[in-house]
């Protein structure tokens, strides 16, 4: 009987966790994905206006958690309409053929407190690379906010291919920063 009660408690705990995780919802107005590149040594800031995240993240059990992102490459905004049109062309994002960039976690590790390490596959223009992203999670008033940043090498993804592959004109390194606010996450 003791074993049956213990098993029922385990099953109900797992079920409750699944219900909470299934209710995790991104808050777009409080979230952002930005990027910083350099053209001839001058920083160029941009952001993606449309993206989505699917999360099943439990801070107390990060190893069983999963996160994925979809970024609409057509929504790139750098404050210059001419450059934004250029970004959509085949040499850059080739948005007509590859309208989205994706990330899917393969492993999540807790580093203590509110710090985590998320490993996964980033895919842009049909080119996938393994990346590891440090993430810090804060919680306030029922909202969990995950912040992190990583550097990607644009030429590995064939971004700025052809005449723009000279890294002395447009730097190869692009810093990506994100802030993703969600509801429904378990407490830290």
Order of alpha helices (4+ residues) and beta strands (2+ residues): alpha-beta-beta-beta-beta-beta-beta-alpha-beta-beta-beta-beta-beta
